[in-house]
């Protein structure tokens, strides 16, 4: 089977065949972050706590390895909260 014989999958009305640019991918990701930060109370709470942890880490002068662990845990928590929000909708 040739490449032009393959049928493109359709994922909805806004789906456009072809590979979107990196700019488009990041624009969609940041739009999702903006929606979560303006409309989801639980995400706003998690984000606020994460900001507080960053401030506390700065004043406690934690090591680079501890910063890596803290940032990894914050990103995991925010990612899971985003996933939870998408499942709830």
C-alpha positions as CSV (number, residue, x, y, z in Angstrom):
1,X,0.0,0.0,0.0
2,X,1.4,3.4,-0.9
3,X,1.5,6.3,1.5
4,X,-1.1,8.3,-0.5
5,X,-3.5,5.4,-0.3
6,X,-3.7,5.6,3.5
7,X,-6.7,7.3,4.9
8,X,-6.1,10.1,7.4
9,X,-7.8,9.6,10.8
10,X,-10.4,12.2,11.8
11,X,-10.4,13.4,15.4
12,X,-13.1,16.0,15.1
13,X,-14.0,19.1,13.2
14,X,-10.9,21.1,14.2
15,X,-8.5,18.3,13.2
16,X,-6.2,19.3,10.4
17,X,-4.0,16.7,8.7
18,X,-0.3,17.2,8.7
19,X,2.2,17.8,11.4
20,X,1.5,20.9,13.5
21,X,4.5,23.2,14.1
22,X,6.2,23.4,17.5
23,X,4.7,26.8,17.9
24,X,1.2,25.4,17.5
25,X,1.9,22.6,20.0
26,X,3.2,25.0,22.6
27,X,0.3,27.4,22.0
28,X,-2.2,24.7,22.7
29,X,-0.3,23.6,25.8
30,X,-0.2,27.1,27.2
31,X,-3.8,27.6,26.4
32,X,-4.6,24.6,28.5
33,X,-2.5,26.0,31.3
34,X,-4.3,29.3,31.1
35,X,-7.7,27.6,31.2
36,X,-6.7,25.6,34.2
37,X,-5.3,28.6,36.1
38,X,-8.4,30.7,35.4
39,X,-11.2,28.2,35.8
40,X,-10.1,25.3,38.0
41,X,-10.1,26.1,41.8
42,X,-8.2,23.0,42.7
43,X,-5.4,23.7,40.1
44,X,-5.1,27.3,41.4
45,X,-4.7,25.9,44.9
46,X,-2.0,23.4,43.8
47,X,-0.2,26.2,41.9
48,X,-0.3,28.5,44.9
49,X,1.1,25.8,47.2
50,X,3.8,25.1,44.6
51,X,4.8,28.8,44.6
52,X,4.9,28.7,48.4
53,X,7.2,25.7,48.2
54,X,9.6,27.6,45.9
55,X,9.7,30.5,48.3
56,X,10.3,28.2,51.2
57,X,13.1,26.4,49.3
58,X,14.7,29.7,48.6
59,X,14.7,30.8,52.2
60,X,15.9,27.3,53.4
61,X,18.7,27.3,50.9
62,X,18.2,23.8,49.7
63,X,20.8,22.0,47.6
64,X,20.6,21.5,43.9
65,X,19.6,17.8,44.3
66,X,16.8,18.8,46.6
67,X,15.6,21.5,44.1
68,X,15.5,18.7,41.5
69,X,13.3,16.6,43.7
70,X,11.1,19.5,44.7
71,X,10.5,20.6,41.1
72,X,9.9,17.0,40.0
73,X,7.3,16.5,42.7
74,X,5.6,19.8,41.9
75,X,5.5,19.0,38.2
76,X,4.1,15.6,38.9
77,X,1.4,17.0,41.2
78,X,0.4,19.7,38.7
79,X,0.4,17.2,35.9
80,X,-1.8,14.8,37.8
81,X,-4.2,17.6,38.7
82,X,-4.4,18.5,35.0
83,X,-5.2,14.9,34.2
84,X,-7.8,14.8,36.9
85,X,-9.4,17.9,35.6
86,X,-9.6,16.5,32.0
87,X,-11.2,13.2,33.3
88,X,-13.7,15.1,35.4
89,X,-14.9,17.1,32.3
